Amino acid sequence: MYEYNIIIKQPTGKVSQNKITSRFEKTPEMIARSEMCWYSTGTIIEVNGKAFRKIHVDDAVKGYAELEEV
């Protein structure tokens, strides 16, 4: 089993922590992408020490949001 520690820092100042276990190995970006749909733009999702910020994009193909590594 693989364990992933997640820290979520919302623009409102709220910080939450979660732990995910998986039978399959995943990259920190894959985990962050699976969580990003629940949060607003500007939210920072840190997975096992790697941080990603949810940003707004105007690309109709990608949708309304994307992640950038910070």
PQR file with spaces between the fields and no chain letter, atoms N, CA, C, O and H, PARSE charges and radii, in Angstrom:
ATOM       1  N    MET     1       0.841   -1.186    0.000 -0.4000 1.5000
ATOM       2  CA   MET     1       0.000    0.000    0.000 -0.0000 2.0000
ATOM       3  C    MET     1       0.883    1.245    0.000  0.5500 1.7000
ATOM       4  O    MET     1       1.930    1.287    0.646 -0.5500 1.4000
ATOM       5  N    TYR     2       0.442    2.236   -0.726 -0.4000 1.5000
ATOM       6  CA   TYR     2       1.138    3.513   -0.805 -0.0000 2.0000
ATOM       7  C    TYR     2       0.335    4.541   -0.020  0.5500 1.7000
ATOM       8  O    TYR     2      -0.891    4.582   -0.122 -0.5500 1.4000
ATOM       9  H    TYR     2      -0.409    2.203   -1.250  0.4000 1.0000
ATOM      10  N    GLU     3       1.019    5.372    0.763 -0.4000 1.5000
ATOM      11  CA   GLU     3       0.360    6.408    1.552 -0.0000 2.0000
ATOM      12  C    GLU     3       0.758    7.782    1.040  0.5500 1.7000
ATOM      13  O    GLU     3       1.919    8.027    0.711 -0.5500 1.4000
ATOM      14  H    GLU     3       2.015    5.339    0.845  0.4000 1.0000
ATOM      15  N    TYR     4      -0.216    8.667    0.978 -0.4000 1.5000
ATOM      16  CA   TYR     4      -0.004   10.031    0.521 -0.0000 2.0000
ATOM      17  C    TYR     4      -0.568   10.983    1.570  0.5500 1.7000
ATOM      18  O    TYR     4      -1.743   10.898    1.928 -0.5500 1.4000
ATOM      19  H    TYR     4      -1.159    8.468    1.246  0.4000 1.0000
ATOM      20  N    ASN     5       0.278   11.892    2.062 -0.4000 1.5000
ATOM      21  CA   ASN     5      -0.147   12.906    3.014 -0.0000 2.0000
ATOM      22  C    ASN     5      -0.495   14.170    2.246  0.5500 1.7000
ATOM      23  O    ASN     5       0.306   14.666    1.453 -0.5500 1.4000
ATOM      24  H    ASN     5       1.232   11.961    1.772  0.4000 1.0000
ATOM      25  N    ILE     6      -1.686   14.686    2.483 -0.4000 1.5000
ATOM      26  CA   ILE     6      -2.183   15.845    1.753 -0.0000 2.0000
ATOM      27  C    ILE     6      -2.456   16.976    2.731  0.5500 1.7000
ATOM      28  O    ILE     6      -3.105   16.781    3.759 -0.5500 1.4000
ATOM      29  H    ILE     6      -2.336   14.284    3.128  0.4000 1.0000
ATOM      30  N    ILE     7      -1.953   18.163    2.399 -0.4000 1.5000
ATOM      31  CA   ILE     7      -2.273   19.379    3.149 -0.0000 2.0000
ATOM      32  C    ILE     7      -2.933   20.332    2.161  0.5500 1.7000
ATOM      33  O    ILE     7      -2.382   20.610    1.096 -0.5500 1.4000
ATOM      34  H    ILE     7      -1.426   18.322    1.564  0.4000 1.0000
ATOM      35  N    ILE     8      -4.116   20.830    2.517 -0.4000 1.5000
ATOM      36  CA   ILE     8      -4.871   21.712    1.640 -0.0000 2.0000
ATOM      37  C    ILE     8      -4.970   23.081    2.308  0.5500 1.7000
ATOM      38  O    ILE     8      -5.476   23.211    3.423 -0.5500 1.4000
ATOM      39  H    ILE     8      -4.563   20.603    3.382  0.4000 1.0000
ATOM      40  N    LYS     9      -4.474   24.104    1.598 -0.4000 1.5000
ATOM      41  CA   LYS     9      -4.486   25.488    2.105 -0.0000 2.0000
ATOM      42  C    LYS     9      -5.396   26.302    1.198  0.5500 1.7000
ATOM      43  O    LYS     9      -5.050   26.593    0.053 -0.5500 1.4000
ATOM      44  H    LYS     9      -4.063   23.999    0.693  0.4000 1.0000
ATOM      45  N    GLN    10      -6.566   26.666    1.721 -0.4000 1.5000
ATOM      46  CA   GLN    10      -7.537   27.405    0.936 -0.0000 2.0000
ATOM      47  C    GLN    10      -7.271   28.907    1.029  0.5500 1.7000
ATOM      48  O    GLN    10      -6.683   29.363    2.010 -0.5500 1.4000
ATOM      49  H    GLN    10      -6.847   26.429    2.651  0.4000 1.0000
ATOM      50  N    PRO    11      -7.692   29.685    0.027 -0.5600 1.5000
ATOM      51  CA   PRO    11      -7.488   31.134    0.048  0.2800 2.0000
ATOM      52  C    PRO    11      -8.131   31.820    1.260  0.5500 1.7000
ATOM      53  O    PRO    11      -7.716   32.914    1.643 -0.5500 1.4000
ATOM      54  N    THR    12      -9.112   31.200    1.848 -0.4000 1.5000
ATOM      55  CA   THR    12      -9.781   31.774    3.022 -0.0000 2.0000
ATOM      56  C    THR    12      -8.941   31.639    4.281  0.5500 1.7000
ATOM      57  O    THR    12      -9.275   32.219    5.315 -0.5500 1.4000
ATOM      58  H    THR    12      -9.449   30.311    1.537  0.4000 1.0000
ATOM      59  N    GLY    13      -7.853   30.881    4.206 -0.4000 1.5000
ATOM      60  CA   GLY    13      -6.999   30.668    5.359 -0.0000 2.0000
ATOM      61  C    GLY    13      -7.209   29.318    6.029  0.5500 1.7000
ATOM      62  O    GLY    13      -6.437   28.932    6.907 -0.5500 1.4000
ATOM      63  H    GLY    13      -7.581   30.410    3.367  0.4000 1.0000
ATOM      64  N    LYS    14      -8.231   28.610    5.627 -0.4000 1.5000
ATOM      65  CA   LYS    14      -8.500   27.295    6.205 -0.0000 2.0000
ATOM      66  C    LYS    14      -7.458   26.289    5.724  0.5500 1.7000
ATOM      67  O    LYS    14      -7.157   26.205    4.533 -0.5500 1.4000
ATOM      68  H    LYS    14      -8.858   28.924    4.914  0.4000 1.0000
ATOM      69  N    VAL    15      -6.918   25.532    6.669 -0.4000 1.5000
ATOM      70  CA   VAL    15      -5.934   24.496    6.347 -0.0000 2.0000
ATOM      71  C    VAL    15      -6.475   23.159    6.848  0.5500 1.7000
ATOM      72  O    VAL    15      -6.906   23.045    7.996 -0.5500 1.4000
ATOM      73  H    VAL    15      -7.162   25.600    7.636  0.4000 1.0000
ATOM      74  N    SER    16      -6.450   22.158    5.983 -0.4000 1.5000
ATOM      75  CA   SER    16      -6.895   20.827    6.389 -0.0000 2.0000
ATOM      76  C    SER    16      -5.857   19.806    5.952  0.5500 1.7000
ATOM      77  O    SER    16      -5.061   20.045    5.043 -0.5500 1.4000
ATOM      78  H    SER    16      -6.100   22.251    5.050  0.4000 1.0000
ATOM      79  N    GLN    17      -5.889   18.679    6.615 -0.4000 1.5000
ATOM      80  CA   GLN    17      -4.918   17.621    6.333 -0.0000 2.0000
ATOM      81  C    GLN    17      -5.665   16.310    6.155  0.5500 1.7000
ATOM      82  O    GLN    17      -6.664   16.049    6.825 -0.5500 1.4000
ATOM      83  H    GLN    17      -6.535   18.485    7.353  0.4000 1.0000
ATOM      84  N    ASN    18      -5.166   15.500    5.248 -0.4000 1.5000
ATOM      85  CA   ASN    18      -5.813   14.227    4.946 -0.0000 2.0000
ATOM      86  C    ASN    18      -4.736   13.213    4.566  0.5500 1.7000
ATOM      87  O    ASN    18      -3.621   13.586    4.200 -0.5500 1.4000
ATOM      88  H    ASN    18      -4.355   15.712    4.704  0.4000 1.0000
ATOM      89  N    LYS    19      -5.071   11.963    4.653 -0.4000 1.5000
ATOM      90  CA   LYS    19      -4.163   10.896    4.255 -0.0000 2.0000
ATOM      91  C    LYS    19      -4.928    9.948    3.335  0.5500 1.7000
ATOM      92  O    LYS    19      -6.056    9.552    3.629 -0.5500 1.4000
ATOM      93  H    LYS    19      -5.977   11.660    4.950  0.4000 1.0000
ATOM      94  N    ILE    20      -4.298    9.592    2.221 -0.4000 1.5000
ATOM      95  CA   ILE    20      -4.904    8.679    1.258 -0.0000 2.0000
ATOM      96  C    ILE    20      -4.000    7.467    1.123  0.5500 1.7000
ATOM      97  O    ILE    20      -2.778    7.600    1.061 -0.5500 1.4000
ATOM      98  H    ILE    20      -3.381    9.914    1.982  0.4000 1.0000
ATOM      99  N    THR    21      -4.599    6.292    1.077 -0.4000 1.5000
ATOM     100  CA   THR    21      -3.835    5.076    0.804 -0.0000 2.0000
ATOM     101  C    THR    21      -4.331    4.500   -0.523  0.5500 1.7000
ATOM     102  O    THR    21      -5.514    4.587   -0.855 -0.5500 1.4000
ATOM     103  H    THR    21      -5.592    6.184    1.127  0.4000 1.0000
ATOM     104  N    SER    22      -3.415    3.923   -1.258 -0.4000 1.5000
ATOM     105  CA   SER    22      -3.741    3.368   -2.571 -0.0000 2.0000
ATOM     106  C    SER    22      -2.974    2.073   -2.784  0.5500 1.7000
ATOM     107  O    SER    22      -1.861    1.908   -2.285 -0.5500 1.4000
ATOM     108  H    SER    22      -2.454    3.852   -0.988  0.4000 1.0000
ATOM     109  N    ARG    23      -3.565    1.180   -3.511 -0.4000 1.5000
ATOM     110  CA   ARG    23      -2.866   -0.057   -3.872 -0.0000 2.0000
ATOM     111  C    ARG    23      -1.844    0.184   -4.964  0.5500 1.7000
ATOM     112  O    ARG    23      -0.918   -0.608   -5.140 -0.5500 1.4000
ATOM     113  H    ARG    23      -4.469    1.314   -3.916  0.4000 1.0000
ATOM     114  N    PHE    24      -2.006    1.275   -5.699 -0.4000 1.5000
ATOM     115  CA   PHE    24      -1.133    1.574   -6.827 -0.0000 2.0000
ATOM     116  C    PHE    24      -0.348    2.853   -6.567  0.5500 1.7000
ATOM     117  O    PHE    24      -0.854    3.782   -5.937 -0.5500 1.4000
ATOM     118  H    PHE    24      -2.759    1.919   -5.556  0.4000 1.0000
ATOM     119  N    GLU    25       0.877    2.900   -7.048 -0.4000 1.5000
ATOM     120  CA   GLU    25       1.694    4.093   -6.885 -0.0000 2.0000
ATOM     121  C    GLU    25       1.197    5.193   -7.814  0.5500 1.7000
ATOM     122  O    GLU    25       0.908    4.943   -8.984 -0.5500 1.4000
ATOM     123  H    GLU    25       1.288    2.145   -7.560  0.4000 1.0000
ATOM     124  N    LYS    26       1.099    6.414   -7.285 -0.4000 1.5000
ATOM     125  CA   LYS    26       0.655    7.571   -8.059 -0.0000 2.0000
ATOM     126  C    LYS    26       1.623    8.713   -7.831  0.5500 1.7000
ATOM     127  O    LYS    26       2.313    8.754   -6.812 -0.5500 1.4000
ATOM     128  H    LYS    26       1.333    6.617   -6.335  0.4000 1.0000
ATOM     129  N    THR    27       1.679    9.643   -8.777 -0.4000 1.5000
ATOM     130  CA   THR    27       2.529   10.808   -8.598 -0.0000 2.0000
ATOM     131  C    THR    27       1.789   11.823   -7.726  0.5500 1.7000
ATOM     132  O    THR    27       0.561   11.788   -7.651 -0.5500 1.4000
ATOM     133  H    THR    27       1.119    9.609   -9.604  0.4000 1.0000
ATOM     134  N    PRO    28       2.517   12.724   -7.067 -0.5600 1.5000
ATOM     135  CA   PRO    28       1.849   13.772   -6.287  0.2800 2.0000
ATOM     136  C    PRO    28       0.884   14.602   -7.134  0.5500 1.7000
ATOM     137  O    PRO    28      -0.160   15.029   -6.639 -0.5500 1.4000
ATOM     138  N    GLU    29       1.222   14.836   -8.408 -0.4000 1.5000
ATOM     139  CA   GLU    29       0.327   15.605   -9.272 -0.0000 2.0000
ATOM     140  C    GLU    29      -0.984   14.857   -9.524  0.5500 1.7000
ATOM     141  O    GLU    29      -2.045   15.480   -9.567 -0.5500 1.4000
ATOM     142  H    GLU    29       2.070   14.490   -8.809  0.4000 1.0000
ATOM     143  N    MET    30      -0.930   13.557   -9.689 -0.4000 1.5000
ATOM     144  CA   MET    30      -2.151   12.767   -9.892 -0.0000 2.0000
ATOM     145  C    MET    30      -3.073   12.887   -8.682  0.5500 1.7000
ATOM     146  O    MET    30      -4.286   13.038   -8.830 -0.5500 1.4000
ATOM     147  H    MET    30      -0.068   13.051   -9.655  0.4000 1.0000
ATOM     148  N    ILE    31      -2.497   12.819   -7.492 -0.4000 1.5000
ATOM     149  CA   ILE    31      -3.297   12.947   -6.269 -0.0000 2.0000
ATOM     150  C    ILE    31      -3.893   14.343   -6.185  0.5500 1.7000
ATOM     151  O    ILE    31      -5.076   14.490   -5.877 -0.5500 1.4000
ATOM     152  H    ILE    31      -1.512   12.696   -7.372  0.4000 1.0000
ATOM     153  N    ALA    32      -3.085   15.383   -6.456 -0.4000 1.5000
ATOM     154  CA   ALA    32      -3.581   16.758   -6.402 -0.0000 2.0000
ATOM     155  C    ALA    32      -4.708   16.976   -7.403  0.5500 1.7000
ATOM     156  O    ALA    32      -5.693   17.641   -7.084 -0.5500 1.4000
ATOM     157  H    ALA    32      -2.124   15.264   -6.705  0.4000 1.0000
ATOM     158  N    ARG    33      -4.581   16.432   -8.594 -0.4000 1.5000
ATOM     159  CA   ARG    33      -5.639   16.575   -9.597 -0.0000 2.0000
ATOM     160  C    ARG    33      -6.937   15.888   -9.166  0.5500 1.7000
ATOM     161  O    ARG    33      -8.031   16.362   -9.474 -0.5500 1.4000
ATOM     162  H    ARG    33      -3.780   15.892   -8.853  0.4000 1.0000
ATOM     163  N    SER    34      -6.807   14.783   -8.463 -0.4000 1.5000
ATOM     164  CA   SER    34      -8.026   14.095   -8.014 -0.0000 2.0000
ATOM     165  C    SER    34      -8.745   14.883   -6.917  0.5500 1.7000
ATOM     166  O    SER    34      -9.948   14.711   -6.722 -0.5500 1.4000
ATOM     167  H    SER    34      -5.919   14.398   -8.214  0.4000 1.0000
ATOM     168  N    GLU    35      -8.025   15.737   -6.208 -0.4000 1.5000
ATOM     169  CA   GLU    35      -8.621   16.531   -5.128 -0.0000 2.0000
ATOM     170  C    GLU    35      -9.062   17.917   -5.574  0.5500 1.7000
ATOM     171  O    GLU    35      -9.925   18.515   -4.931 -0.5500 1.4000
ATOM     172  H    GLU    35      -7.048   15.877   -6.366  0.4000 1.0000
ATOM     173  N    MET    36      -8.494   18.450   -6.658 -0.4000 1.5000
ATOM     174  CA   MET    36      -8.701   19.848   -7.013 -0.0000 2.0000
ATOM     175  C    MET    36     -10.138   20.205   -7.360  0.5500 1.7000
ATOM     176  O    MET    36     -10.523   21.367   -7.228 -0.5500 1.4000
ATOM     177  H    MET    36      -7.793   17.964   -7.180  0.4000 1.0000
ATOM     178  N    CYS    37     -10.932   19.257   -7.794 -0.4000 1.5000
ATOM     179  CA   CYS    37     -12.304   19.565   -8.196 -0.0000 2.0000
ATOM     180  C    CYS    37     -13.167   20.024   -7.018  0.5500 1.7000
ATOM     181  O    CYS    37     -14.212   20.642   -7.222 -0.5500 1.4000
ATOM     182  H    CYS    37     -10.620   18.313   -7.902  0.4000 1.0000
ATOM     183  N    TRP    38     -12.740   19.729   -5.797 -0.4000 1.5000
ATOM     184  CA   TRP    38     -13.517   20.077   -4.618 -0.0000 2.0000
ATOM     185  C    TRP    38     -13.211   21.478   -4.083  0.5500 1.7000
ATOM     186  O    TRP    38     -13.873   21.938   -3.153 -0.5500 1.4000
ATOM     187  H    TRP    38     -11.891   19.228   -5.631  0.4000 1.0000
ATOM     188  N    TYR    39     -12.218   22.160   -4.658 -0.4000 1.5000
ATOM     189  CA   TYR    39     -11.745   23.418   -4.078 -0.0000 2.0000
ATOM     190  C    TYR    39     -11.722   24.537   -5.110  0.5500 1.7000
ATOM     191  O    TYR    39     -11.699   24.289   -6.315 -0.5500 1.4000
ATOM     192  H    TYR    39     -11.680   21.786   -5.414  0.4000 1.0000
ATOM     193  N    SER    40     -11.729   25.791   -4.611 -0.4000 1.5000
ATOM     194  CA   SER    40     -11.748   26.960   -5.481 -0.0000 2.0000
ATOM     195  C    SER    40     -10.350   27.292   -5.989  0.5500 1.7000
ATOM     196  O    SER    40      -9.354   26.768   -5.490 -0.5500 1.4000
ATOM     197  H    SER    40     -11.748   25.992   -3.631  0.4000 1.0000
ATOM     198  N    THR    41     -10.289   28.170   -6.989 -0.4000 1.5000
ATOM     199  CA   THR    41      -9.002   28.581   -7.520 -0.0000 2.0000
ATOM     200  C    THR    41      -8.207   29.302   -6.438  0.5500 1.7000
ATOM     201  O    THR    41      -8.779   29.971   -5.577 -0.5500 1.4000
ATOM     202  H    THR    41     -11.098   28.596   -7.394  0.4000 1.0000
ATOM     203  N    GLY    42      -6.900   29.163   -6.489 -0.4000 1.5000
ATOM     204  CA   GLY    42      -6.035   29.741   -5.470 -0.0000 2.0000
ATOM     205  C    GLY    42      -5.694   28.774   -4.352  0.5500 1.7000
ATOM     206  O    GLY    42      -4.806   29.048   -3.544 -0.5500 1.4000
ATOM     207  H    GLY    42      -6.436   28.620   -7.188  0.4000 1.0000
ATOM     208  N    THR    43      -6.381   27.655   -4.295 -0.4000 1.5000
ATOM     209  CA   THR    43      -6.115   26.647   -3.271 -0.0000 2.0000
ATOM     210  C    THR    43      -4.779   25.962   -3.561  0.5500 1.7000
ATOM     211  O    THR    43      -4.475   25.618   -4.704 -0.5500 1.4000
ATOM     212  H    THR    43      -7.103   27.433   -4.951  0.4000 1.0000
ATOM     213  N    ILE    44      -3.991   25.773   -2.507 -0.4000 1.5000
ATOM     214  CA   ILE    44      -2.715   25.071   -2.638 -0.0000 2.0000
ATOM     215  C    ILE    44      -2.893   23.666   -2.071  0.5500 1.7000
ATOM     216  O    ILE    44      -3.338   23.493   -0.937 -0.5500 1.4000
ATOM     217  H    ILE    44      -4.238   26.052   -1.579  0.4000 1.0000
ATOM     218  N    ILE    45      -2.542   22.676   -2.873 -0.4000 1.5000
ATOM     219  CA   ILE    45      -2.641   21.276   -2.471 -0.0000 2.0000
ATOM     220  C    ILE    45      -1.225   20.719   -2.417  0.5500 1.7000
ATOM     221  O    ILE    45      -0.538   20.634   -3.435 -0.5500 1.4000
ATOM     222  H    ILE    45      -2.180   22.818   -3.794  0.4000 1.0000
ATOM     223  N    GLU    46      -0.803   20.344   -1.221 -0.4000 1.5000
ATOM     224  CA   GLU    46       0.540   19.802   -1.032 -0.0000 2.0000
ATOM     225  C    GLU    46       0.434   18.299   -0.811  0.5500 1.7000
ATOM     226  O    GLU    46      -0.295   17.843    0.070 -0.5500 1.4000
ATOM     227  H    GLU    46      -1.362   20.413   -0.395  0.4000 1.0000
ATOM     228  N    VAL    47       1.166   17.535   -1.615 -0.4000 1.5000
ATOM     229  CA   VAL    47       1.141   16.075   -1.537 -0.0000 2.0000
ATOM     230  C    VAL    47       2.571   15.578   -1.341  0.5500 1.7000
ATOM     231  O    VAL    47       3.422   15.751   -2.213 -0.5500 1.4000
ATOM     232  H    VAL    47       1.758   17.905   -2.331  0.4000 1.0000
ATOM     233  N    ASN    48       2.823   14.966   -0.197 -0.4000 1.5000
ATOM     234  CA   ASN    48       4.146   14.414    0.131 -0.0000 2.0000
ATOM     235  C    ASN    48       5.272   15.407   -0.172  0.5500 1.7000
ATOM     236  O    ASN    48       6.309   15.031   -0.718 -0.5500 1.4000
ATOM     237  H    ASN    48       2.132   14.825    0.511  0.4000 1.0000
ATOM     238  N    GLY    49       5.059   16.674    0.186 -0.4000 1.5000
ATOM     239  CA   GLY    49       6.100   17.686    0.040 -0.0000 2.0000
ATOM     240  C    GLY    49       6.108   18.461   -1.260  0.5500 1.7000
ATOM     241  O    GLY    49       6.841   19.445   -1.369 -0.5500 1.4000
ATOM     242  H    GLY    49       4.216   16.980    0.630  0.4000 1.0000
ATOM     243  N    LYS    50       5.325   18.063   -2.253 -0.4000 1.5000
ATOM     244  CA   LYS    50       5.228   18.805   -3.517 -0.0000 2.0000
ATOM     245  C    LYS    50       3.925   19.601   -3.512  0.5500 1.7000
ATOM     246  O    LYS    50       2.862   19.063   -3.201 -0.5500 1.4000
ATOM     247  H    LYS    50       4.730   17.264   -2.165  0.4000 1.0000
ATOM     248  N    ALA    51       4.014   20.878   -3.856 -0.4000 1.5000
ATOM     249  CA   ALA    51       2.846   21.765   -3.783 -0.0000 2.0000
ATOM     250  C    ALA    51       2.358   22.160   -5.173  0.5500 1.7000
ATOM     251  O    ALA    51       3.149   22.376   -6.091 -0.5500 1.4000
ATOM     252  H    ALA    51       4.877   21.315   -4.109  0.4000 1.0000
ATOM     253  N    PHE    52       1.027   22.250   -5.305 -0.4000 1.5000
ATOM     254  CA   PHE    52       0.377   22.641   -6.547 -0.0000 2.0000
ATOM     255  C    PHE    52      -0.712   23.657   -6.213  0.5500 1.7000
ATOM     256  O    PHE    52      -1.389   23.535   -5.192 -0.5500 1.4000
ATOM     257  H    PHE    52       0.384   22.075   -4.559  0.4000 1.0000
ATOM     258  N    ARG    53      -0.880   24.670   -7.083 -0.4000 1.5000
ATOM     259  CA   ARG    53      -1.925   25.675   -6.892 -0.0000 2.0000
ATOM     260  C    ARG    53      -2.948   25.532   -8.011  0.5500 1.7000
ATOM     261  O    ARG    53      -2.593   25.375   -9.179 -0.5500 1.4000
ATOM     262  H    ARG    53      -0.330   24.770   -7.912  0.4000 1.0000
ATOM     263  N    LYS    54      -4.217   25.590   -7.638 -0.4000 1.5000
ATOM     264  CA   LYS    54      -5.290   25.549   -8.625 -0.0000 2.0000
ATOM     265  C    LYS    54      -5.451   26.950   -9.199  0.5500 1.7000
ATOM     266  O    LYS    54      -5.658   27.911   -8.458 -0.5500 1.4000
ATOM     267  H    LYS    54      -4.505   25.718   -6.689  0.4000 1.0000
ATOM     268  N    ILE    55      -5.354   27.064  -10.530 -0.4000 1.5000
ATOM     269  CA   ILE    55      -5.454   28.359  -11.192 -0.0000 2.0000
ATOM     270  C    ILE    55      -6.576   28.341  -12.227  0.5500 1.7000
ATOM     271  O    ILE    55      -6.974   27.283  -12.715 -0.5500 1.4000
ATOM     272  H    ILE    55      -5.185   26.284  -11.132  0.4000 1.0000
ATOM     273  N    HIS    56      -7.072   29.519  -12.547 -0.4000 1.5000
ATOM     274  CA   HIS    56      -8.114   29.669  -13.563 -0.0000 2.0000
ATOM     275  C    HIS    56      -7.440   29.828  -14.923  0.5500 1.7000
ATOM     276  O    HIS    56      -6.475   30.582  -15.055 -0.5500 1.4000
ATOM     277  H    HIS    56      -6.749   30.378  -12.151  0.4000 1.0000
ATOM     278  N    VAL    57      -7.933   29.136  -15.911 -0.4000 1.5000
ATOM     279  CA   VAL    57      -7.443   29.295  -17.288 -0.0000 2.0000
ATOM     280  C    VAL    57      -8.628   29.533  -18.214  0.5500 1.7000
ATOM     281  O    VAL    57      -9.749   29.109  -17.934 -0.5500 1.4000
ATOM     282  H    VAL    57      -8.716   28.524  -15.804  0.4000 1.0000
ATOM     283  N    ASP    58      -8.363   30.213  -19.315 -0.4000 1.5000
ATOM     284  CA   ASP    58      -9.425   30.496  -20.284 -0.0000 2.0000
ATOM     285  C    ASP    58      -9.303   29.610  -21.514  0.5500 1.7000
ATOM     286  O    ASP    58      -9.551   30.055  -22.635 -0.5500 1.4000
ATOM     287  H    ASP    58      -7.452   30.558  -19.543  0.4000 1.0000
ATOM     288  N    ASP    59      -8.930   28.385  -21.307 -0.4000 1.5000
ATOM     289  CA   ASP    59      -8.771   27.438  -22.398 -0.0000 2.0000
ATOM     290  C    ASP    59      -9.955   26.481  -22.376  0.5500 1.7000
ATOM     291  O    ASP    59     -10.089   25.669  -21.460 -0.5500 1.4000
ATOM     292  H    ASP    59      -8.729   28.024  -20.396  0.4000 1.0000
ATOM     293  N    ALA    60     -10.810   26.581  -23.386 -0.4000 1.5000
ATOM     294  CA   ALA    60     -12.018   25.753  -23.431 -0.0000 2.0000
ATOM     295  C    ALA    60     -11.703   24.267  -23.508  0.5500 1.7000
ATOM     296  O    ALA    60     -12.503   23.444  -23.062 -0.5500 1.4000
ATOM     297  H    ALA    60     -10.701   27.241  -24.129  0.4000 1.0000
ATOM     298  N    VAL    61     -10.549   23.909  -24.068 -0.4000 1.5000
ATOM     299  CA   VAL    61     -10.187   22.502  -24.187 -0.0000 2.0000
ATOM     300  C    VAL    61      -9.836   21.926  -22.814  0.5500 1.7000
ATOM     301  O    VAL    61     -10.268   20.823  -22.480 -0.5500 1.4000
ATOM     302  H    VAL    61      -9.899   24.578  -24.431  0.4000 1.0000
ATOM     303  N    LYS    62      -9.060   22.657  -22.022 -0.4000 1.5000
ATOM     304  CA   LYS    62      -8.654   22.189  -20.695 -0.0000 2.0000
ATOM     305  C    LYS    62      -9.776   22.304  -19.678  0.5500 1.7000
ATOM     306  O    LYS    62      -9.792   21.570  -18.690 -0.5500 1.4000
ATOM     307  H    LYS    62      -8.709   23.553  -22.294  0.4000 1.0000
ATOM     308  N    GLY    63     -10.695   23.196  -19.901 -0.4000 1.5000
ATOM     309  CA   GLY    63     -11.730   23.439  -18.912 -0.0000 2.0000
ATOM     310  C    GLY    63     -11.470   24.759  -18.217  0.5500 1.7000
ATOM     311  O    GLY    63     -10.785   25.624  -18.763 -0.5500 1.4000
ATOM     312  H    GLY    63     -10.682   23.793  -20.703  0.4000 1.0000
ATOM     313  N    TYR    64     -12.006   24.922  -17.026 -0.4000 1.5000
ATOM     314  CA   TYR    64     -11.901   26.209  -16.355 -0.0000 2.0000
ATOM     315  C    TYR    64     -10.769   26.280  -15.345  0.5500 1.7000
ATOM     316  O    TYR    64     -10.484   27.367  -14.843 -0.5500 1.4000
ATOM     317  H    TYR    64     -12.563   24.219  -16.583  0.4000 1.0000
ATOM     318  N    ALA    65     -10.110   25.176  -15.022 -0.4000 1.5000
ATOM     319  CA   ALA    65      -9.064   25.195  -14.004 -0.0000 2.0000
ATOM     320  C    ALA    65      -7.907   24.270  -14.382  0.5500 1.7000
ATOM     321  O    ALA    65      -8.065   23.307  -15.132 -0.5500 1.4000
ATOM     322  H    ALA    65     -10.341   24.293  -15.429  0.4000 1.0000
ATOM     323  N    GLU    66      -6.754   24.598  -13.838 -0.4000 1.5000
ATOM     324  CA   GLU    66      -5.547   23.828  -14.082 -0.0000 2.0000
ATOM     325  C    GLU    66      -4.691   23.910  -12.828  0.5500 1.7000
ATOM     326  O    GLU    66      -4.952   24.725  -11.943 -0.5500 1.4000
ATOM     327  H    GLU    66      -6.625   25.380  -13.229  0.4000 1.0000
ATOM     328  N    LEU    67      -3.684   23.077  -12.757 -0.4000 1.5000
ATOM     329  CA   LEU    67      -2.738   23.120  -11.642 -0.0000 2.0000
ATOM     330  C    LEU    67      -1.405   23.660  -12.114  0.5500 1.7000
ATOM     331  O    LEU    67      -0.984   23.411  -13.244 -0.5500 1.4000
ATOM     332  H    LEU    67      -3.473   22.416  -13.477  0.4000 1.0000
ATOM     333  N    GLU    68      -0.731   24.417  -11.221 -0.4000 1.5000
ATOM     334  CA   GLU    68       0.645   24.815  -11.475 -0.0000 2.0000
ATOM     335  C    GLU    68       1.455   24.401  -10.259  0.5500 1.7000
ATOM     336  O    GLU    68       0.986   24.492   -9.124 -0.5500 1.4000
ATOM     337  H    GLU    68      -1.073   24.619  -10.304  0.4000 1.0000
ATOM     338  N    GLU    69       2.676   23.945  -10.507 -0.4000 1.5000
ATOM     339  CA   GLU    69       3.534   23.543   -9.388 -0.0000 2.0000
ATOM     340  C    GLU    69       4.129   24.804   -8.768  0.5500 1.7000
ATOM     341  O    GLU    69       4.600   25.695   -9.474 -0.5500 1.4000
ATOM     342  H    GLU    69       3.057   23.871  -11.428  0.4000 1.0000
ATOM     343  N    VAL    70       4.101   24.864   -7.447 -0.4000 1.5000
ATOM     344  CA   VAL    70       4.674   26.025   -6.734 -0.0000 2.0000
ATOM     345  C    VAL    70       5.798   25.594   -5.840  0.5500 1.7000
ATOM     346  O    VAL    70       6.401   26.425   -5.161 -0.5500 1.4000
ATOM     347  H    VAL    70       3.718   24.140   -6.873  0.4000 1.0000
